[in-house]
């Protein structure tokens, strides 16, 4: 059937084309069906959406991804892409083979799948699970897509946390310790998606974080380490597309998590990696048993790929550090590097650094490196190499000046800190976009408090956002204080 | 955060709003997140999509479903709808309760779910299955949404086929037989979605099919029966929305099929229903065991709802009747009503009519009603009541004049007719939109043929569509002819 193609200024992930309802009926296609567009001697695939008004009969609306198509085209039916059959197979509970994962990953990378098909893939891997073999195939397929960074060193150290714990900004402390011990550690991190800050957001308080692969190599060549944003490097780009379908339902299939993390590490050229699996109420992994299982699978898939993986299983039922939000976390980091700071953040960072050094077979003591000031010096070197001010002090890092103090309404003991609620409040206050916004915690689980003691302070840069955060504080109980007598046995 | 709302001429099922990427970041929302739009003293929910260009910063693009919102609005975060939690629960393998299905069905009906969430629901019910209790709850929830038609009779007969077999146009034969026996049978049918014709498409060859509930009552009051399109009546409207997410992956969770069919029958006021479950290679249900299981569940859920259900399990590995496509099927129907026609269509229609009459406890003989001409008279009455020409003859029904004869390339036996390929060829030829397009079959499985005997004829109304159909015929083997010697044991 012949059409006249016209550009529609609409950005979609999939190569969407828009047909008038009458034309769609005439052509015999339904929404989400695929068509072949023959134009200029080439054939392109479009995914159909149907409209009554936005395009007239005879017109094929091409959205931005196909926007170069213009003028007269011939349209015919197109077969479904191969991955649709494999997704269906997965939903039928049948294990997929290596080449089938390759096809799916390639189709996701090329945005050839509609939201419906992509979601069916994600829920299929969630409901049916991924076997050890499947996780391996998926990891390899995800590694094969996108760029790979190559290094000359035999040992490239790396770390990762599977997340879900507020604060927990150990990376900007671990990296300078390890780099100061002479180990190459080119760390790429993410920005926040649903949390109040990612490591990249916190580091951006100090310096630039967006560098391409060559720039990263140059920084690491000078300092042994870096603390940059992974999104500026095209390694394992499929991951972000899969996350889009996972987020609305908070789905995190364990096999997918392993494939996402290890494909990124493999593409980044990492050889020795510590993976932190925090567990506990409100964290991504709730039970010790699930954390152990995930850690075991991480090690085994890593083995298969030729990476040395160490996993740490840590308590994740409350935030690590005092600050939550880019600037507040940056202050904690600088405090710890200066020899002070929150104990929880200092101790966790030291332990992770020691395990990573041991995994790399390097005889060095993290505490000695930190307390001697060598980690701070290394951090300043890295900040300078990333175009930041190496002489930055805690006083330079000013949190949002709109504040709300939240206080205990009775004497008692802190029995519960809700990671998710605390993150939500910090986001409402403006984190991570307003980098001074967030929460400063005064207490931890098990601490005694008196009535009217401050539990935490909300910081915001804008009064309206502080009000938005306050409305959530008012209707929830992010920090629970109970009388000593009912601390252990709580009555509902 | 304050915005200026502007209409975007884009039709979406969900209440989509479009934000500039910078505003989305500022507000802290991701694609598919929900926002509350405070406008004019009311609060509306929008699902976020993010663009770089289509709307400027400070503008909230409202698509057609929210198009009435205009001017200054205040935007805040909105919680996820309740059903998202229940969908997640289903994906976690936990059975859902009655009120949870009610919430999901209501949210689907109100278009409150994004494609991602709706697909997660469909794949969840597919992967995890629905228990008998769950199927019951879902059926009740789907019945509660939309209109209900009430009748004064104690017996309201109905029939349904779960489909997947080409041709198979038994309904316009069964309904007049049953109506002629004095039983009320107000039959609503669907149009084709992925097939070359639905019963509504075939009936439209004879008369109008779009009537509202009052008009249906008036037609049935005069004739005892009707043959109308269900889409014009608002019964169980959720079904079409669920089908949208099922089609791209051809998912048909059995519990969902039962709920879809029985909620429609319940809403239509039906009390006695025959459900035909065709099974066989290429049909929707492939094995006899699955067909029996589905039939048993249909009966039990029907029992619970107070309906008398009879199920027939029929062979579905090849088309029923000669014609495929609206006019070609209409010719078969009229031939059978005239006492002739394809044997397969005549015998299946008689058997279904007898079972339905017996189910309604009516002592009548379908063959006698058909052969006496009373069924044909009743059919003409119904056609007249639906504004058609009661004196229509087979000669008036002219199939598409662009034709292609497909012939056997050797002597042998027909071993296989591919329902799906035959449907695809008929659709490429233009069915159901071009109502004269389709396929006329000359052979059935097991029949001996000689080289150059005609196997089938493709009819089209447009030469370009015939060419499109021919290209599929050329590269496939919709009808397999094998030498007698290899008919039983075929060598690959």
Interface residues (C-beta under 8 A of the other chain):
Chain A: X1 X9 X10 X11 X25 X26 X28 X30 X31 X32 X33 X51 X52 X53 X54 X76 X77 X80 X84 X87 X88 X91 X93 X114 X115 X116 X117 X118 X119 X120 X122 X123 X124 X126 X127 X128 X193 X194 X244 X245 X247 X248 X249 X250 X251 X427 X428 X430 X433 X464 X468
Chain B: X1 X9 X10 X11 X25 X26 X28 X30 X31 X32 X33 X51 X52 X53 X54 X76 X77 X80 X84 X87 X88 X91 X93 X114 X115 X116 X117 X118 X119 X120 X122 X123 X124 X126 X127 X128 X193 X194 X244 X245 X247 X248 X249 X250 X251 X427 X428 X430 X431 X433 X464 X468
